[in-house]
Amino acid sequence: MAKGSNFGGPGEGKAVKRAKHVLMVLSGKGGVGKTTVAVNVAAALARSLKVGLLDADLHGPNVPKMLGIERATMPVKDGKIYPVPTAQNLAVVSIAFGLPSADSPLIWRGPLKMKAIRQFIEDVEWGDLDLLVVDLPPGTGDEPLSVAQVVGEVDAALVVTTPQAVALLDARKAVNFSRKVGVKRIGVVENMATLTCPHCGKEIDLFGKGGAEKMAEELGIAFLGRLPLFPEVVRGGDSGRPAVEGNSQAREAFLDIALRAWDFVSGQAP
């Protein structure tokens, strides 16, 4: 936590860092593809790094579905909890693994959510990770605040937004939240920037154009790139196969964003 912050609370001063680098993926608004970006960035980097993926969206834990492991349970050995291993070489932790069914709602208030996130970070045997990617729910409430408090020092925040003015309004809040809790570096990715017409090949600006890059320039943060809206990404997420595993333009686009994100979080890029 940054000195002088008013965001203290349980866990402050006792934070334990479980990876060489921690990347929070967040958004101000839902429906902008935040989890899709988190899953594909993590899966891409897991090809050459030891990567953990924490699904901290407790009320909408979709990471297991997007990785095809929604029926898994977290292994327990000698009283210790271990992440679920995946075909993408990821170590995954999610509240979804402990729910009775995929459509079971989690009806918790703040203190219980704080306790769960603390356990996910401190009590799970993550191993020696190069990178922990944390997929957060939309907004700036309990979950992102709890992660910032428990981790203690977050290397970078990746804010996902569409070019739409309403999404950008909330993305600004996510950027300012990240600053207030002392995140070292803040970057933004513009998702669903364009759609290529399958008939004429023309690019369609579904939600406007260039809004995220302009916002990044105004706020003095890094712009890490644009991701078009690819139909195969939607199909891949529904079927449990990340886009980076395919052989398409989507794969190349996500690989590029993932490499930029790693350079950013590890301090190799400004």
C-alpha positions in Angstrom: 0.0 0.0 0.0 1.1 3.5 -0.7 2.1 5.6 2.2 -0.6 8.0 3.3 -3.3 5.9 1.7 -6.7 5.9 3.4 -7.4 2.4 2.2 -6.0 0.5 5.1 -7.7 -2.4 6.8 -7.4 -6.1 7.6 -4.2 -7.5 6.2 -2.3 -4.3 5.8 1.3 -4.7 7.0 1.0 -8.5 6.8 1.0 -8.8 3.0 2.7 -11.8 1.5 3.8 -11.7 -2.1 3.5 -15.1 -3.8 5.0 -14.3 -7.2 7.9 -12.4 -8.7 5.3 -10.1 -10.3 1.6 -9.4 -9.8 -0.7 -8.1 -12.6 -4.2 -7.1 -11.7 -6.6 -7.1 -14.7 -9.6 -4.9 -14.0 -12.3 -2.7 -15.6 -14.6 0.0 -14.4 -17.5 -1.6 -16.4 -18.7 -5.1 -17.0 -19.0 -6.6 -20.4 -15.8 -5.2 -21.9 -14.0 -8.6 -22.1 -11.8 -8.3 -19.0 -11.8 -12.0 -18.2 -11.2 -12.9 -21.9 -8.1 -10.6 -21.8 -6.9 -12.0 -18.5 -7.2 -15.6 -19.6 -5.5 -15.2 -22.9 -2.7 -13.1 -21.5 -2.1 -15.7 -18.8 -2.3 -18.6 -21.2 0.1 -16.9 -23.7 2.7 -16.1 -21.1 2.4 -19.6 -19.5 4.2 -21.0 -22.6 7.5 -19.7 -21.3 6.9 -18.6 -17.7 5.4 -20.0 -14.5 2.1 -18.3 -14.4 -0.8 -18.4 -11.8 -4.3 -17.2 -12.6 -6.4 -16.1 -9.6 -10.1 -15.7 -10.4 -11.0 -13.0 -7.9 -14.4 -12.3 -9.5 -16.2 -14.1 -6.7 -19.8 -13.4 -7.9 -19.0 -14.1 -11.6 -16.2 -16.6 -11.6 -15.9 -17.4 -15.4 -12.2 -18.3 -15.6 -12.8 -22.1 -15.2 -15.4 -22.1 -18.0 -13.1 -20.2 -20.4 -10.3 -22.8 -19.7 -12.5 -25.8 -19.9 -11.9 -26.8 -16.3 -15.3 -25.9 -14.7 -15.8 -29.3 -13.3 -12.4 -29.5 -11.5 -11.8 -29.2 -7.8 -8.7 -27.8 -6.1 -6.5 -30.6 -4.9 -5.8 -30.9 -1.2 -2.7 -32.8 0.0 -1.4 -33.0 3.6 -3.9 -30.2 4.6 -2.7 -27.9 1.9 -4.7 -26.5 -1.0 -3.2 -26.5 -4.5 -4.3 -24.7 -7.7 -5.9 -26.6 -10.5 -3.4 -27.3 -13.3 -4.5 -26.8 -16.9 -3.6 -27.9 -20.4 -2.2 -24.3 -20.9 0.3 -24.9 -18.1 -1.5 -22.5 -15.8 -2.1 -22.8 -12.0 -5.7 -21.7 -11.5 -7.6 -20.8 -8.3 -11.3 -19.9 -8.4 -14.3 -19.9 -6.0 -16.1 -21.7 -8.8 -14.3 -24.9 -7.9 -16.0 -24.9 -4.5 -19.6 -24.0 -5.5 -22.3 -26.7 -5.6 -23.1 -26.0 -9.2 -22.2 -23.6 -12.0 -25.4 -21.6 -11.4 -25.0 -21.4 -7.6 -24.9 -17.7 -6.5 -22.4 -16.5 -4.0 -24.3 -14.4 -1.5 -21.5 -12.8 0.6 -20.8 -9.5 2.2 -17.4 -7.8 2.3 -15.7 -9.5 5.2 -16.3 -13.0 3.8 -14.9 -11.9 0.4 -11.9 -10.4 2.1 -11.3 -13.7 3.9 -11.6 -15.8 0.8 -9.2 -13.6 -1.2 -6.7 -13.7 1.6 -6.9 -17.5 1.7 -6.5 -17.7 -2.1 -3.3 -15.7 -2.0 -1.7 -16.7 1.3 -3.0 -20.2 2.0 -2.8 -21.8 -1.5 0.4 -23.5 -2.5 1.1 -21.5 -5.6 4.7 -22.6 -6.0 7.4 -20.4 -7.4 5.6 -18.2 -9.8 7.1 -15.7 -12.3 3.7 -14.0 -12.6 0.4 -14.0 -10.8 -2.5 -12.7 -13.0 -5.5 -11.6 -11.0 -8.8 -11.4 -12.8 -11.0 -8.9 -10.8 -14.7 -8.1 -11.1 -15.8 -4.8 -12.6 -15.6 -1.8 -10.4 -13.5 -0.6 -7.4 -15.0 -2.4 -4.5 -14.2 -5.2 -2.0 -12.3 -7.6 -4.3 -9.7 -5.3 -5.9 -9.2 -3.5 -2.6 -8.7 -6.8 -0.9 -6.1 -8.0 -3.5 -4.2 -4.7 -3.2 -4.1 -5.0 0.6 -3.1 -8.7 0.8 -0.5 -8.6 -2.0 0.9 -5.4 -0.5 2.7 -4.4 -3.7 1.1 -4.8 -7.1 3.5 -4.4 -10.0 1.0 -3.4 -12.6 -2.7 -2.9 -13.4 -4.2 -3.7 -16.8 -7.4 -1.8 -17.3 -9.6 -3.2 -20.1 -12.1 -1.0 -21.8 -14.0 -0.6 -25.1 -13.7 2.7 -27.0 -17.3 3.6 -25.9 -17.6 6.8 -23.8 -19.6 5.1 -21.1 -17.0 2.4 -20.7 -14.1 4.9 -20.7 -15.9 6.9 -18.0 -15.7 3.9 -15.7 -12.2 2.9 -16.9 -11.0 6.3 -15.6 -12.2 5.3 -12.2 -10.3 2.0 -12.4 -7.2 3.9 -13.3 -7.6 6.3 -10.4 -8.4 3.4 -8.0 -5.1 1.8 -9.0 -3.2 5.0 -8.3 -4.8 5.3 -4.9 -3.8 1.8 -3.8 -0.2 2.3 -4.9 0.0 0.2 -8.1 3.4 0.8 -9.7 2.4 0.8 -13.3 -0.9 1.3 -15.0 -1.7 0.4 -18.6 -4.9 0.2 -20.7 -6.0 -2.2 -23.5 -8.8 -1.2 -25.9 -10.9 -4.3 -26.5 -13.5 -4.9 -29.2 -12.1 -1.9 -31.0 -13.3 -3.0 -34.5 -15.1 -5.7 -36.2 -14.2 -6.9 -39.7 -17.2 -7.5 -41.9 -17.1 -11.2 -43.1 -18.7 -10.2 -46.4 -16.9 -7.1 -47.6 -13.8 -7.1 -45.3 -14.5 -3.5 -44.1 -13.6 -2.6 -40.5 -16.6 -1.4 -38.5 -16.1 0.8 -35.4 -18.7 -0.7 -33.2 -18.1 1.4 -30.1 -16.3 4.4 -31.5 -12.6 4.7 -32.3 -9.4 5.5 -30.4 -11.1 6.4 -27.1 -8.8 4.3 -24.9 -5.6 5.6 -26.5 -6.8 9.2 -26.0 -7.7 8.5 -22.4 -4.3 6.9 -21.7 -2.6 10.0 -23.1 -4.7 12.3 -21.0 -4.1 10.3 -17.8 -0.4 9.7 -18.4 -0.6 5.9 -18.5 0.6 3.3 -21.0 -1.5 2.3 -23.9 -0.8 -1.3 -24.6 -2.8 -1.8 -27.8 -6.1 -2.6 -29.4 -7.9 -5.9 -29.8 -10.5 -6.3 -32.5 -13.8 -8.2 -31.9 -13.1 -11.7 -33.2 -16.0 -14.2 -33.4 -13.6 -17.0 -32.7 -12.7 -15.5 -29.4 -16.3 -15.8 -28.3 -16.5 -19.4 -29.5 -13.2 -20.2 -27.8 -14.3 -18.8 -24.5 -17.6 -20.7 -24.6 -15.8 -24.0 -25.5 -13.0 -23.7 -23.0 -10.2 -23.0 -25.5 -8.4 -19.7 -25.3 -7.9 -17.8 -28.5 -4.1 -18.0 -28.1 -4.3 -21.8 -28.7 -5.9 -21.4 -32.1 -4.3 -20.4 -35.4 -5.9 -17.2 -36.4 -5.6 -13.4 -36.3 -7.0 -13.5 -32.8 -4.1 -15.6 -31.6 -1.6 -13.2 -33.0 -3.4 -10.2 -31.5 -3.5 -11.7 -28.0 0.1 -12.9 -28.2 1.2 -9.4 -29.0 -0.8 -7.9 -26.1 0.5 -10.6 -23.8 4.2 -9.8 -24.6 3.6 -6.1 -24.2 1.9 -6.8 -20.8 4.9 -8.9 -19.7 7.4 -6.2 -20.7 5.2 -3.7 -18.8 4.7 -5.6 -15.6 8.3 -6.8 -15.4 9.6 -3.2 -15.9 11.2 -3.9 -19.2 9.0 -1.3 -20.9 8.2 2.2 -19.6 
